[in-house]
Amino acid sequence: MFFPEGAVRVHVYGQPVDMRKSFDGLYALTRHALGCDPLSGELFVFINRRGTQMKVLYWDRTGFCVWAKRLEEGRFVSNWAHIATRQMDWTGLKLLLEGIEPARYKRRYKRPETALKPA
């Protein structure tokens, strides 16, 4: 699906979400927790507690769609204390998916690697 640049509103849910939720669970979060209309055509972004998985719910005139992305390395969210429910534009979502936090201009957080000591 093609989204015109700047014409799509994106809502990021500012609390961790159980990634076992699918269409109905994400619909309920959008309706009740975010207070938005899921049928509006806007994108609704949900991230798991560890910050390694993201789901995006949207309505495309014929039904709901869910995009999912799981990171093999790094995190979408480095600290949940600094995350709040907010709106962003399509470009901000693309940057988030690529691992760039627009406010910080840094690559996504990676856990420090632990050095294995030979026995």
PyMOL commands that set and color helices and strands:
alter all, ss='L'
color gray80, all
select helices_A, chain A and resi 23-33+38-40+80-82+90-98
alter helices_A, ss='H'
color red, helices_A
select strands_A, chain A and resi 9-12+43-47+53-59+64-70+86-89+100-101+106-107
alter strands_A, ss='S'
color yellow, strands_A
deselect
rebuild
show_as cartoon
